[in-house]
Protein backbone atom coordinates (compact mmCIF):
# COMPACT_ATOMS: atom_id res chain seq x y z
CA UNK A 1 0.00 0.00 0.00
CA UNK A 2 1.53 3.28 -1.02
CA UNK A 3 1.78 6.10 1.48
CA UNK A 4 1.54 3.87 4.56
CA UNK A 5 4.42 5.79 6.20
CA UNK A 6 2.29 8.93 6.47
CA UNK A 7 -0.74 7.25 8.05
CA UNK A 8 -1.67 7.56 11.70
CA UNK A 9 -2.84 4.34 13.30
CA UNK A 10 -6.47 5.47 13.04
CA UNK A 11 -6.05 6.40 9.38
CA UNK A 12 -4.31 3.10 8.69
CA UNK A 13 -7.21 1.18 10.23
CA UNK A 14 -9.73 3.16 8.18
CA UNK A 15 -7.71 2.56 5.02
CA UNK A 16 -7.45 -1.17 5.74
CA UNK A 17 -11.19 -1.45 6.38
CA UNK A 18 -11.97 0.43 3.17
CA UNK A 19 -9.71 -1.96 1.27
CA UNK A 20 -10.55 -5.31 2.89
CA UNK A 21 -13.86 -5.16 4.72
CA UNK A 22 -15.58 -4.27 7.96
CA UNK A 23 -13.48 -6.10 10.55
CA UNK A 24 -10.54 -3.86 11.52
CA UNK A 25 -8.34 -6.62 12.93
CA UNK A 26 -8.75 -8.89 9.91
CA UNK A 27 -8.35 -5.99 7.48
CA UNK A 28 -5.08 -4.90 9.08
CA UNK A 29 -3.89 -8.53 9.04
CA UNK A 30 -4.53 -8.67 5.29
CA UNK A 31 -2.46 -5.51 4.85
CA UNK A 32 0.37 -7.13 6.81
CA UNK A 33 0.20 -10.23 4.62
CA UNK A 34 0.26 -8.11 1.48
CA UNK A 35 3.30 -6.21 2.77
CA UNK A 36 5.22 -9.32 3.79
CA UNK A 37 8.57 -9.36 2.10
CA UNK A 38 10.40 -10.76 5.05
CA UNK A 39 10.24 -9.79 8.70
CA UNK A 40 12.65 -6.92 8.13
CA UNK A 41 10.25 -5.02 5.89
CA UNK A 42 9.30 -1.73 7.57
CA UNK A 43 5.87 -1.79 5.99
CA UNK A 44 5.23 -5.33 7.25
CA UNK A 45 6.36 -4.42 10.76
CA UNK A 46 4.05 -1.37 10.73
CA UNK A 47 0.98 -3.39 9.76
CA UNK A 48 1.85 -6.38 11.94
CA UNK A 49 2.45 -4.15 14.96
CA UNK A 50 -0.91 -2.50 14.40
CA UNK A 51 -2.52 -5.94 14.05
CA UNK A 52 -1.06 -7.00 17.41
CA UNK A 53 -2.43 -3.86 19.09
CA UNK A 54 -5.89 -4.54 17.69
CA UNK A 55 -5.76 -8.21 18.62
CA UNK A 56 -4.80 -7.37 22.22
CA UNK A 57 -7.57 -4.78 22.40
CA UNK A 58 -10.14 -7.36 21.27
CA UNK A 59 -8.95 -9.96 23.80
CA UNK A 60 -11.30 -10.04 26.79
CA UNK A 61 -9.83 -12.93 28.76
CA UNK A 62 -11.32 -16.27 29.57
CA UNK A 63 -15.00 -16.32 28.79
C-alpha positions as CSV (number, residue, x, y, z in Angstrom):
1,X,0.0,0.0,0.0
2,X,1.5,3.3,-1.0
3,X,1.8,6.1,1.5
4,X,1.5,3.9,4.6
5,X,4.4,5.8,6.2
6,X,2.3,8.9,6.5
7,X,-0.7,7.2,8.1
8,X,-1.7,7.6,11.7
9,X,-2.8,4.3,13.3
10,X,-6.5,5.5,13.0
11,X,-6.1,6.4,9.4
12,X,-4.3,3.1,8.7
13,X,-7.2,1.2,10.2
14,X,-9.7,3.2,8.2
15,X,-7.7,2.6,5.0
16,X,-7.4,-1.2,5.7
17,X,-11.2,-1.5,6.4
18,X,-12.0,0.4,3.2
19,X,-9.7,-2.0,1.3
20,X,-10.6,-5.3,2.9
21,X,-13.9,-5.2,4.7
22,X,-15.6,-4.3,8.0
23,X,-13.5,-6.1,10.6
24,X,-10.5,-3.9,11.5
25,X,-8.3,-6.6,12.9
26,X,-8.7,-8.9,9.9
27,X,-8.4,-6.0,7.5
28,X,-5.1,-4.9,9.1
29,X,-3.9,-8.5,9.0
30,X,-4.5,-8.7,5.3
31,X,-2.5,-5.5,4.9
32,X,0.4,-7.1,6.8
33,X,0.2,-10.2,4.6
34,X,0.3,-8.1,1.5
35,X,3.3,-6.2,2.8
36,X,5.2,-9.3,3.8
37,X,8.6,-9.4,2.1
38,X,10.4,-10.8,5.0
39,X,10.2,-9.8,8.7
40,X,12.7,-6.9,8.1
41,X,10.2,-5.0,5.9
42,X,9.3,-1.7,7.6
43,X,5.9,-1.8,6.0
44,X,5.2,-5.3,7.2
45,X,6.4,-4.4,10.8
46,X,4.1,-1.4,10.7
47,X,1.0,-3.4,9.8
48,X,1.9,-6.4,11.9
49,X,2.4,-4.1,15.0
50,X,-0.9,-2.5,14.4
51,X,-2.5,-5.9,14.1
52,X,-1.1,-7.0,17.4
53,X,-2.4,-3.9,19.1
54,X,-5.9,-4.5,17.7
55,X,-5.8,-8.2,18.6
56,X,-4.8,-7.4,22.2
57,X,-7.6,-4.8,22.4
58,X,-10.1,-7.4,21.3
59,X,-9.0,-10.0,23.8
60,X,-11.3,-10.0,26.8
61,X,-9.8,-12.9,28.8
62,X,-11.3,-16.3,29.6
63,X,-15.0,-16.3,28.8
